[in-house]
Amino acid sequence: MAFITGMTKDGHEWTPQFIKAIDKDLCIGCGRCYKACAMDVLAYEEVDSEDSAKAYMTVGNAGNCIGCQACGRTCPKKCFSFEPTLT
């Protein structure tokens, strides 16, 4: 089987890496990834604690991911994991 591939503007082959998961134990809820994603893939999830304002990111709409990895490149904690998709 082969992975989904595309072409860059200058003709190089490119294999997009789609979002697989976010490690919520590493995530600090800073929102940088949320701002970087133009495809509405990510969502906030708040922790239910009385005095805690802690939140972390979740994969809300994985089907919208285009494989650009902008979210992972902006993450200061490197809590994203990605994988290519088979055709």
Buried (B, 14 or more C-beta within 10 A) or exposed (E): EEEEEEEEEEEEEEEBBBBEEBEEEEBBBBEBBBEBBEBEBBEEBEEEEEEEEEBBBBBBEEEBBBBBBBBBEBBEBEBBEBEBEEE
